[in-house]
């Protein structure tokens, strides 16, 4: 992506995303939040940062960008943001969580198709085997 592309992206209508941060300490979460805001601002994305508490005691921090299903297709800036966060916050696990009615509906449709397929491929129940005691008699 060139600088021209980045400037073009930054001038597009603003997108506002949620970003959840979990870190071992409040200070670490604050640093990650500032990095996330800076990366988002460079791409013309508004970011609502939420520091999730209680802070966990693990080594790795997590940064989760939450988007709608429609934004996964229409907004390449989301993926640019995720890549930047992964580069600048290399000790954190970065994920993009897709939420929305479209995703839920497609999931329900897929589950329904899977249920129908399971009904069609069900095997008949085998006959009960005779017990060995009846063979010995």
N, C-alpha and C positions, 0 to 999 in steps of 0.2 A: 504494500500500500504506500503510495507516494504522499508527500506533504500536501500536494494539491487535493488528493482524495480526502485527507484528514480535514483540511479546511472546508471542503465541500460538506463533509459529514457534520462538522461542527455548526454549519449554518442551517441545517435542516431543522424542521420543527422539533421542539424539545420532547424527548421521551423521558418519562420518570419511572425509575425502577426501584425496587426494594432490595436491600443488601443486608443479609444477616451475618453477623460476625461473632464467632466464638473463639476465645483465646484464653491462655493460661492466666493472664492478669489483665486488669483494667488498662494499664499502661500499654501493653501489647495490643489490646483491642483498639485503643485510641490511635496508635501508629498505623495499624492496618486500615482503619476508617479514613484517615487522612490520605493514605495512598489510594484507596478506592475512590474517594471524592475527586482527587486530582486526575486520575485516569479517566473517570467519567466526564469531568468537566472538559478535558481535552477533546473528547469525542462528541460533545454537545448533548450529553445525557444527564438528566437530573437524577440524583441518587438519594434515597431516604435510607440512611444507615441505621440499623438496629443492632445494638450490642446485646446479644442474648446472655442472660445470666441465669443461674450462677455460672461463673467462669469455671471451665473444666480444668482439671489438674494435669491433663495429658500434655505431651510435648507439642503436637501439631495443632495449629489453629485451623479454623475452617471459615471460608468466605463463600456464602451462597447468594447468587444473584437470582432473584425470583422474577419470572416474566410470564406473560400470557402466551397461549398457544399461537395466537395470531402474530405476535411479535417475533416468534422463532423464524417465521417466513419473511416477514416484511422489514425486519430491522437487522441489517448486517452489523450495526454498531454494537449490538449485544455481544456478538461473538468476538468482536475486536476487544471489547472491555474484558471479557473472560480471559482472552489470551494475554492481555497486558497485566491483569492481576496475577496470572500464573507466573509471568516473567518477573514482576517486581516483588512478589510475595512468595518466593520459591519455597519457603518453609511452611506455607499454608496449603491446605487442600482447597482448591477452587472448584465450585460446581455451579451449574445453571439448572434451576428448578423450573420446570414448565408447568404452569397452572392454567386452568380455564375450562369453560363448558365444552368447547370443541374437543379438547383432550379427553374429558370425561365421557362424552358421547361416543367418541371413537373407541374408547376402552370398553364401554358397555356393548357396543356393536360387536367388537372382537370376542368378548366373552360369550355373547349370544350365539355367534357362529360356531365357536368352539363347543358350546353345549349341544348344538344341533348335530355337529359332526360326531360327537361322542355318542349320541343317541343312535345315529345311523350305523356306527361301526361296533356297537355292542355285540359281543359274542353270546350265543345261547349258553345257558347254564348246563354244564355236563351232568349226565345222570349220576346219581349217588352210587358210589362203589359199594359192592357187597362187603360185609365184614368178614375177616378171616375166620371167625368162629363158625359161620354158616358153612364154609368150605370144609372144615374139619369134621363136621357131623355126618 
